[in-house]
Amino acid sequence: MALSLAAAAPAFAEDQAQPGVPATTGGPSPGPEQKSAGASQPAWAGDLSTRANLLGDIGGLRPALDRYGVSFGLTETTEVLGNPTGGTRRGAIIEGMTQMSLGADLSKSIGLDGAIFNISAFQIHGRGLSSRNLGNLNIVSSIEADPATRLNELWLQQSFWGGKLDIKIGQQSADLEFITSEYEDLFINSGFGWPTLPASDLPSGGPAYPLATPGIRVRAQPTDEITALVGLFSGSPAGLRPGDPQKNDPSGTNFDVSSGAFVIGEVQYGLNKQKDATGLPGTYKLGAWYNSNRFADAFYQNGTTAQAPGVLTGLPGSKRGDWSIYGTLDQLVYRPAKDSDGGLSLTARAMGAPDDRNVVDLFVQGGVTYKGAFGRANDTMGIGVEWARIGTRAQAGDGAAALASGTASPIRSSETVIEATYQAQIEPWWIVQPDIQYVFNPGGGLPDPDHPNRRVGDAAVLGIRSVVTF
């Protein structure tokens, strides 16, 4: 499983966002203890109604550490989600994710110019709605994962030539920098973060929440408009053993480097991103990834294999390597004032992969967001849609399984999710986000456990999320 993060801004990490909080773009984001964007004072300064951290400077501890370039963050995301209709069963869950992070600007700490160190960890608690009640492809929450306390990232980054080039080495998550969207991070459904296609098709779900992996990432910005990134990561963050990848690496310290390679590259074009630009800003990205492992023929990856012995067994026709091409679009189409960071935005992503080795071979999503809703400058609302298609080869496998078992089992086709959400900034350090999702055809058309010849019913999901930055 790979989720969008779902991670609450580790200190000094690039483009890392709090769950459901739009990420920054165009370079490193300030850590929670550094100066807030556009502010003249550190994020921990001010009174309870103006500072970005609930605990403020913690009796002078944060400013004391800041003198040495050291910062730390603590964020708690808690949510209640339930499905009153549809799914494999009805019910509600409570889940949460605590993220702890420690960062250091090594130019201030030890005089190493352009160097940044970061370490972060998760404490994941509660039970997920998708795994418990829905069985759907587009996991309804970006923080859903097996309960655990685990290492997240542990890396060192060095920049060169005034920040035009930087290299990051160590344990890291590709979903925080690759295939990201500035506006889709608003949504709670995990598919709006790390897309459902790689999450479903890659070993261990790929290097994404909650499974970071050893890797190296190189980023170059030859012009103000163009940024290029390339990353090399382990081909399977939790290794290639059978079973739940998260249980195979419950602590996040597997550090696997023997399970093939995952390579991803991306080119980004920033439109009207300059400080004096008069047009509306946008970001356009084109990328591709490749995984070097062997992949089973999608015909033999049917979830009902056990019902069809002799027909869907083994890995006949397994394929060497897997790949995908993707593109993203984020464009502000209206803003109320030239100096406003709010307004109406359009966002879209699409990616495809060969259907002979992937269950999900096409994934498309899009949405509309508006920041400044109802006159509240920091509130954001949005509507998004995502669609994941089951490949024709996997559909043929479903048909063979049904024939072998002598049942009229459903044949999977695609899953669609519509999400409507409203993110309310109650205080600078507290966000509350009511959310509604509707899942059409969960799992692409899973058999109903009580009526195997029928599909699981469409599911309505209601929930609310709270994010507190301490």
C-alpha positions, 0 to 999 in steps of 0.5 A: 500500500502506498499512500499520499502522505500523508506526512506532516512536514519534516524539518527542512524536507522538500515539498513535504506537506501535512496530510491534506495540506497543499504542499509548497512547490519550487524548492525546499520547504521551511521546517516547522521551526524556521520562518514561515513563508512570507512572515518576518518571524519564526513559525513558533513565535507569537501568541496562540492565535498567530503562531504555527505551533501549538506549543510555541517556543517551548520555554525557549528550547526552539530558539536555542536549538535554532541558533545551531540550525536544529529544528524539530516537529511533531504533528498529529493527524486524527480522523474518523471515517465510516461507510453507512452504505456499500463495501464488504461491510458497514461501520466506522473507524478511528485512526491516526498518525503521529509524525516526529521529525528532526532536522539540521541546517549543517551550515549553522551546525558545523559549518558545512555550507548547503548541507541539510540533515533530516530524520523522521518517524511515524507512530501509526494507530487505529484501523483503516476503513479501506482494508477493513470495510471496503477492499477498494483500490483508491484507499480512502485515507492517505494515512491508512497503514498497519499500526506501527512505530516506524522510521520514515526518512533518514537522509543527508542533502547537499546543494551546489552552485547556489542551489541550482543542483542538490543531491539527497542520499539516504532513506527516503520516500519518492512520493514526497517529490515525484508525481506530486500535485500542488492542489491534489494534496488537499484531498484525503483519498490516498490516490490524490497523493501517490497514485493508485497505479504504482501503489497497486502494481509496484512491489511493496507499493513502491517507495511511498508512505509508509515505506521509505527505502534507501535511495539517491535523488538528484535535482537540478534547476537550470532555469527559473522555470525548469526543474529536473529530478531523477531518483534511484531507489530499492525495487521493493522497500520491504524486500520480495518476501510474500505477505504484507510488506508493512509486516515484513518491515514493521520498524522501517529499518529493513534498508533493503538494497537487494530487491532490484531497482526503481528508477524515476525521472521527472521534468517540471515547468513552472509557469509565472512562478517568478516574483514579478510575474503578472500571469496566473501560476501553473506547474506542468510535469512529465515523468516516467518510472522503471522497476527492474524486478520480474512481474507476474502475468496479470492473467495470473494475479486474480484474487480468486486464484484459490477458487481455480486450482490448476488454472491460475497457478504459478507465474507463467509468462512472467515479465522482466521489468515494469514501467509507466509514463505520467503527466500532471497539471496544476493551474490557477485559473482565477485569483481575487487579487494580484498578491493573493495566494488563493483563488480557483485552481484546476488539477489533473494527473494521468498515467499508464502502464502495460496491461500484461503485467499490471492489474491497474493499467490506467489511472486518471484523476482531476479536480477543482479547488478554491482557497479563500472559501467563504471569505476565510483566507486560509480555508480551502474546498475542493471536488476531485474525481479519480478512476483506476482501470483494471487491464484487459489481461487481468479481466481475462484472468477473472473470467478464467477463474469464474469458469474454473470455479463454476460460479458466475463471479463478477469480472473487474473493470474499473473503480471511480471515486468522487471526493468533496472536502472542506479544509478549515484553518481553525488556528494556524496550528490546527486544521479540521477537514470534513470529507465526503467520498463515494466509491463506485465499484469498489476494487473494480468489482469485487464479489460480495462475500454474501452473494459471490455472483454479485459485486460489492455495493457502491460505498458512501464514505463520511469522515472528518480529519484533524491535524494539529502541529505541536 
